């Protein structure tokens, strides 16, 4: 498109230059022959004809330019519509991928929350009382005796664990 426009412009310039050269030659010839009065009338007529021709060319050029501009605008609009469609399709694909990722992340987060809820400990009875009894003279268990059961409740999934006192040696208690 651009090459055509440039070619047309150059062609028009060349035509105008040729016409100017012809005019100059005619003027010279008329001056030499002495028919310059008659030459004036002819020159005026030629100038009027040239002006009419240039006006026609300008109008034709404008019409052609308008048509070309309209065609270019239509092509640009079509290209923009195509790019918009492509963007929409790409956006939809990306949106679907993001939604899938979010769903996966949500599932993982729920599992983590369940793990956090399990960690709670409570002790109702302590082993300190039995240790104090063992330290006191004559209190607690004798050497080498196996003791009874001491209950300590720890909540791990609502399970109760019981520990046995294994042996008492001296004043220390081993669990």
Secondary structure, DSSP 4 states (H G I P E B T S, - for coil): -HHHHHHHHHHHHHHHHHHHHHHHHHHHHHHHHT-HHHHHHHHHHHHHHHHHHHHHHHHHHHHHHHHHHHHHHHHHHHHHHHHHHHHHHHHHHHHHHHHHHHHHHHHHHHHHHHHHHT-----SS-SHHHHHHHHSTT-SPPTT----EEEE---SSS--EEEE--EEETTEEE-
